[in-house]
Amino acid sequence: MTIEVIKNISVLFREEAQLPVPLLDYLKLNDLRINELLEDENRNGDLLLNSSWNKTP
């Protein structure tokens, strides 16, 4: 049996037609809190999750 363990998780935010950036950096740069980002109907973007896995025997 092989077990997969999450090695690394990162959350990115990508506004329209821009490269994704780490969510925390985006919030700091725009002086926002996460709830302000989620409630802002004028801000279009995607939250992206990146992860890597380790397989163990």
Jmol script that loads the backbone (N, CA, C; Angstrom):
load data "model"
ATOM      1  N   MET A   1       0.840  -1.181   0.000  1.00  0.00           N
ATOM      2  CA  MET A   1       0.000   0.000   0.000  1.00  0.00           C
ATOM      3  C   MET A   1       0.886   1.245   0.000  1.00  0.00           C
ATOM      4  N   THR A   2       0.549   2.198  -0.839  1.00  0.00           N
ATOM      5  CA  THR A   2       1.295   3.452  -0.917  1.00  0.00           C
ATOM      6  C   THR A   2       0.491   4.562  -0.255  1.00  0.00           C
ATOM      7  N   ILE A   3       1.157   5.321   0.575  1.00  0.00           N
ATOM      8  CA  ILE A   3       0.521   6.462   1.241  1.00  0.00           C
ATOM      9  C   ILE A   3       1.088   7.735   0.632  1.00  0.00           C
ATOM     10  N   GLU A   4       0.217   8.677   0.320  1.00  0.00           N
ATOM     11  CA  GLU A   4       0.662   9.969  -0.200  1.00  0.00           C
ATOM     12  C   GLU A   4       0.510  11.019   0.893  1.00  0.00           C
ATOM     13  N   VAL A   5       1.590  11.745   1.142  1.00  0.00           N
ATOM     14  CA  VAL A   5       1.617  12.775   2.176  1.00  0.00           C
ATOM     15  C   VAL A   5       1.837  14.124   1.507  1.00  0.00           C
ATOM     16  N   ILE A   6       1.041  15.101   1.909  1.00  0.00           N
ATOM     17  CA  ILE A   6       1.202  16.445   1.352  1.00  0.00           C
ATOM     18  C   ILE A   6       2.535  17.008   1.815  1.00  0.00           C
ATOM     19  N   LYS A   7       3.332  17.435   0.867  1.00  0.00           N
ATOM     20  CA  LYS A   7       4.648  17.988   1.172  1.00  0.00           C
ATOM     21  C   LYS A   7       4.587  19.511   1.267  1.00  0.00           C
ATOM     22  N   ASN A   8       3.832  20.132   0.372  1.00  0.00           N
ATOM     23  CA  ASN A   8       3.821  21.585   0.293  1.00  0.00           C
ATOM     24  C   ASN A   8       2.474  22.044  -0.265  1.00  0.00           C
ATOM     25  N   ILE A   9       1.897  23.073   0.343  1.00  0.00           N
ATOM     26  CA  ILE A   9       0.661  23.669  -0.157  1.00  0.00           C
ATOM     27  C   ILE A   9       0.878  25.172  -0.251  1.00  0.00           C
ATOM     28  N   SER A  10       0.469  25.753  -1.368  1.00  0.00           N
ATOM     29  CA  SER A  10       0.502  27.211  -1.484  1.00  0.00           C
ATOM     30  C   SER A  10      -0.804  27.684  -2.095  1.00  0.00           C
ATOM     31  N   VAL A  11      -1.256  28.844  -1.639  1.00  0.00           N
ATOM     32  CA  VAL A  11      -2.488  29.447  -2.138  1.00  0.00           C
ATOM     33  C   VAL A  11      -2.090  30.705  -2.894  1.00  0.00           C
ATOM     34  N   LEU A  12      -2.543  30.796  -4.139  1.00  0.00           N
ATOM     35  CA  LEU A  12      -2.223  31.933  -4.988  1.00  0.00           C
ATOM     36  C   LEU A  12      -3.503  32.651  -5.379  1.00  0.00           C
ATOM     37  N   PHE A  13      -3.374  33.909  -5.710  1.00  0.00           N
ATOM     38  CA  PHE A  13      -4.504  34.687  -6.226  1.00  0.00           C
ATOM     39  C   PHE A  13      -4.104  35.249  -7.582  1.00  0.00           C
ATOM     40  N   ARG A  14      -5.005  35.122  -8.548  1.00  0.00           N
ATOM     41  CA  ARG A  14      -4.737  35.648  -9.885  1.00  0.00           C
ATOM     42  C   ARG A  14      -5.902  36.537 -10.296  1.00  0.00           C
ATOM     43  N   GLU A  15      -5.594  37.818 -10.510  1.00  0.00           N
ATOM     44  CA  GLU A  15      -6.591  38.718 -11.074  1.00  0.00           C
ATOM     45  C   GLU A  15      -6.650  38.487 -12.572  1.00  0.00           C
ATOM     46  N   GLU A  16      -7.675  39.016 -13.193  1.00  0.00           N
ATOM     47  CA  GLU A  16      -7.847  38.849 -14.639  1.00  0.00           C
ATOM     48  C   GLU A  16      -6.569  39.185 -15.400  1.00  0.00           C
ATOM     49  N   ALA A  17      -6.174  38.289 -16.296  1.00  0.00           N
ATOM     50  CA  ALA A  17      -5.055  38.489 -17.228  1.00  0.00           C
ATOM     51  C   ALA A  17      -3.734  38.843 -16.543  1.00  0.00           C
ATOM     52  N   GLN A  18      -3.536  38.414 -15.324  1.00  0.00           N
ATOM     53  CA  GLN A  18      -2.270  38.659 -14.629  1.00  0.00           C
ATOM     54  C   GLN A  18      -1.703  37.343 -14.124  1.00  0.00           C
ATOM     55  N   LEU A  19      -0.438  37.352 -13.805  1.00  0.00           N
ATOM     56  CA  LEU A  19       0.194  36.164 -13.251  1.00  0.00           C
ATOM     57  C   LEU A  19      -0.256  35.959 -11.805  1.00  0.00           C
ATOM     58  N   PRO A  20      -0.381  34.700 -11.376  1.00  0.00           N
ATOM     59  CA  PRO A  20      -0.764  34.460  -9.982  1.00  0.00           C
ATOM     60  C   PRO A  20       0.351  34.861  -9.020  1.00  0.00           C
ATOM     61  N   VAL A  21      -0.047  35.347  -7.862  1.00  0.00           N
ATOM     62  CA  VAL A  21       0.892  35.716  -6.806  1.00  0.00           C
ATOM     63  C   VAL A  21       0.437  35.047  -5.509  1.00  0.00           C
ATOM     64  N   PRO A  22       1.349  34.818  -4.562  1.00  0.00           N
ATOM     65  CA  PRO A  22       0.934  34.262  -3.275  1.00  0.00           C
ATOM     66  C   PRO A  22      -0.159  35.122  -2.639  1.00  0.00           C
ATOM     67  N   LEU A  23      -1.179  34.473  -2.123  1.00  0.00           N
ATOM     68  CA  LEU A  23      -2.330  35.185  -1.573  1.00  0.00           C
ATOM     69  C   LEU A  23      -1.922  36.175  -0.484  1.00  0.00           C
ATOM     70  N   LEU A  24      -1.055  35.767   0.426  1.00  0.00           N
ATOM     71  CA  LEU A  24      -0.642  36.666   1.508  1.00  0.00           C
ATOM     72  C   LEU A  24       0.047  37.918   0.961  1.00  0.00           C
ATOM     73  N   ASP A  25       0.904  37.754  -0.045  1.00  0.00           N
ATOM     74  CA  ASP A  25       1.569  38.910  -0.665  1.00  0.00           C
ATOM     75  C   ASP A  25       0.545  39.840  -1.303  1.00  0.00           C
ATOM     76  N   TYR A  26      -0.434  39.270  -1.979  1.00  0.00           N
ATOM     77  CA  TYR A  26      -1.473  40.073  -2.634  1.00  0.00           C
ATOM     78  C   TYR A  26      -2.259  40.879  -1.599  1.00  0.00           C
ATOM     79  N   LEU A  27      -2.618  40.231  -0.508  1.00  0.00           N
ATOM     80  CA  LEU A  27      -3.379  40.923   0.541  1.00  0.00           C
ATOM     81  C   LEU A  27      -2.573  42.062   1.147  1.00  0.00           C
ATOM     82  N   LYS A  28      -1.294  41.803   1.425  1.00  0.00           N
ATOM     83  CA  LYS A  28      -0.442  42.845   1.999  1.00  0.00           C
ATOM     84  C   LYS A  28      -0.248  44.003   1.031  1.00  0.00           C
ATOM     85  N   LEU A  29       0.012  43.696  -0.224  1.00  0.00           N
ATOM     86  CA  LEU A  29       0.251  44.716  -1.240  1.00  0.00           C
ATOM     87  C   LEU A  29      -0.964  45.632  -1.424  1.00  0.00           C
ATOM     88  N   ASN A  30      -2.153  45.061  -1.324  1.00  0.00           N
ATOM     89  CA  ASN A  30      -3.387  45.821  -1.531  1.00  0.00           C
ATOM     90  C   ASN A  30      -4.064  46.224  -0.226  1.00  0.00           C
ATOM     91  N   ASP A  31      -3.358  46.029   0.901  1.00  0.00           N
ATOM     92  CA  ASP A  31      -3.868  46.387   2.225  1.00  0.00           C
ATOM     93  C   ASP A  31      -5.287  45.849   2.434  1.00  0.00           C
ATOM     94  N   LEU A  32      -5.437  44.538   2.207  1.00  0.00           N
ATOM     95  CA  LEU A  32      -6.741  43.883   2.323  1.00  0.00           C
ATOM     96  C   LEU A  32      -6.703  42.780   3.373  1.00  0.00           C
ATOM     97  N   ARG A  33      -7.876  42.449   3.880  1.00  0.00           N
ATOM     98  CA  ARG A  33      -8.069  41.236   4.672  1.00  0.00           C
ATOM     99  C   ARG A  33      -8.792  40.243   3.773  1.00  0.00           C
ATOM    100  N   ILE A  34      -8.692  38.966   4.099  1.00  0.00           N
ATOM    101  CA  ILE A  34      -9.274  37.944   3.237  1.00  0.00           C
ATOM    102  C   ILE A  34     -10.781  38.148   3.059  1.00  0.00           C
ATOM    103  N   ASN A  35     -11.484  38.541   4.112  1.00  0.00           N
ATOM    104  CA  ASN A  35     -12.930  38.741   3.977  1.00  0.00           C
ATOM    105  C   ASN A  35     -13.242  39.909   3.042  1.00  0.00           C
ATOM    106  N   GLU A  36     -12.401  40.944   3.030  1.00  0.00           N
ATOM    107  CA  GLU A  36     -12.605  42.069   2.111  1.00  0.00           C
ATOM    108  C   GLU A  36     -12.420  41.614   0.658  1.00  0.00           C
ATOM    109  N   LEU A  37     -11.437  40.765   0.427  1.00  0.00           N
ATOM    110  CA  LEU A  37     -11.205  40.243  -0.915  1.00  0.00           C
ATOM    111  C   LEU A  37     -12.400  39.416  -1.381  1.00  0.00           C
ATOM    112  N   LEU A  38     -12.904  38.558  -0.523  1.00  0.00           N
ATOM    113  CA  LEU A  38     -14.003  37.674  -0.898  1.00  0.00           C
ATOM    114  C   LEU A  38     -15.323  38.410  -1.079  1.00  0.00           C
ATOM    115  N   GLU A  39     -15.514  39.505  -0.344  1.00  0.00           N
ATOM    116  CA  GLU A  39     -16.776  40.245  -0.419  1.00  0.00           C
ATOM    117  C   GLU A  39     -16.788  41.312  -1.510  1.00  0.00           C
ATOM    118  N   ASP A  40     -15.644  41.634  -2.084  1.00  0.00           N
ATOM    119  CA  ASP A  40     -15.549  42.689  -3.098  1.00  0.00           C
ATOM    120  C   ASP A  40     -16.063  42.170  -4.440  1.00  0.00           C
ATOM    121  N   GLU A  41     -17.266  42.598  -4.816  1.00  0.00           N
ATOM    122  CA  GLU A  41     -17.896  42.128  -6.048  1.00  0.00           C
ATOM    123  C   GLU A  41     -17.252  42.726  -7.299  1.00  0.00           C
ATOM    124  N   ASN A  42     -16.474  43.778  -7.157  1.00  0.00           N
ATOM    125  CA  ASN A  42     -15.836  44.420  -8.304  1.00  0.00           C
ATOM    126  C   ASN A  42     -14.476  43.802  -8.642  1.00  0.00           C
ATOM    127  N   ARG A  43     -13.961  42.954  -7.769  1.00  0.00           N
ATOM    128  CA  ARG A  43     -12.647  42.342  -7.975  1.00  0.00           C
ATOM    129  C   ARG A  43     -12.845  40.956  -8.571  1.00  0.00           C
ATOM    130  N   ASN A  44     -12.316  40.752  -9.775  1.00  0.00           N
ATOM    131  CA  ASN A  44     -12.420  39.462 -10.443  1.00  0.00           C
ATOM    132  C   ASN A  44     -11.096  38.736 -10.359  1.00  0.00           C
ATOM    133  N   GLY A  45     -11.145  37.495  -9.931  1.00  0.00           N
ATOM    134  CA  GLY A  45      -9.914  36.720  -9.847  1.00  0.00           C
ATOM    135  C   GLY A  45     -10.196  35.298  -9.420  1.00  0.00           C
ATOM    136  N   ASP A  46      -9.135  34.521  -9.336  1.00  0.00           N
ATOM    137  CA  ASP A  46      -9.228  33.113  -8.970  1.00  0.00           C
ATOM    138  C   ASP A  46      -8.281  32.806  -7.822  1.00  0.00           C
ATOM    139  N   LEU A  47      -8.736  31.971  -6.912  1.00  0.00           N
ATOM    140  CA  LEU A  47      -7.858  31.419  -5.891  1.00  0.00           C
ATOM    141  C   LEU A  47      -7.341  30.093  -6.424  1.00  0.00           C
ATOM    142  N   LEU A  48      -6.042  29.890  -6.379  1.00  0.00           N
ATOM    143  CA  LEU A  48      -5.420  28.683  -6.904  1.00  0.00           C
ATOM    144  C   LEU A  48      -4.688  27.964  -5.789  1.00  0.00           C
ATOM    145  N   LEU A  49      -4.825  26.661  -5.718  1.00  0.00           N
ATOM    146  CA  LEU A  49      -4.106  25.847  -4.746  1.00  0.00           C
ATOM    147  C   LEU A  49      -3.062  25.024  -5.480  1.00  0.00           C
ATOM    148  N   ASN A  50      -1.836  25.107  -5.019  1.00  0.00           N
ATOM    149  CA  ASN A  50      -0.751  24.278  -5.548  1.00  0.00           C
ATOM    150  C   ASN A  50      -0.308  23.353  -4.433  1.00  0.00           C
ATOM    151  N   SER A  51      -0.050  22.113  -4.779  1.00  0.00           N
ATOM    152  CA  SER A  51       0.439  21.179  -3.770  1.00  0.00           C
ATOM    153  C   SER A  51       1.406  20.190  -4.399  1.00  0.00           C
ATOM    154  N   SER A  52       2.270  19.654  -3.574  1.00  0.00           N
ATOM    155  CA  SER A  52       3.161  18.579  -4.024  1.00  0.00           C
ATOM    156  C   SER A  52       3.026  17.453  -2.994  1.00  0.00           C
ATOM    157  N   TRP A  53       3.249  16.242  -3.460  1.00  0.00           N
ATOM    158  CA  TRP A  53       3.016  15.060  -2.651  1.00  0.00           C
ATOM    159  C   TRP A  53       4.259  14.199  -2.563  1.00  0.00           C
ATOM    160  N   ASN A  54       4.421  13.518  -1.467  1.00  0.00           N
ATOM    161  CA  ASN A  54       5.463  12.510  -1.299  1.00  0.00           C
ATOM    162  C   ASN A  54       4.765  11.162  -1.167  1.00  0.00           C
ATOM    163  N   LYS A  55       5.241  10.193  -1.936  1.00  0.00           N
ATOM    164  CA  LYS A  55       4.715   8.838  -1.808  1.00  0.00           C
ATOM    165  C   LYS A  55       5.638   8.045  -0.888  1.00  0.00           C
ATOM    166  N   THR A  56       5.034   7.363   0.074  1.00  0.00           N
ATOM    167  CA  THR A  56       5.805   6.511   0.972  1.00  0.00           C
ATOM    168  C   THR A  56       5.297   5.086   0.854  1.00  0.00           C
ATOM    169  N   PRO A  57       6.190   4.135   0.888  1.00  0.00           N
ATOM    170  CA  PRO A  57       5.752   2.734   0.775  1.00  0.00           C
ATOM    171  C   PRO A  57       5.003   2.255   2.004  1.00  0.00           C
TER     172      PRO A  57
END
end "model"
wireframe off; spacefill off
backbone 0.3
color backbone group
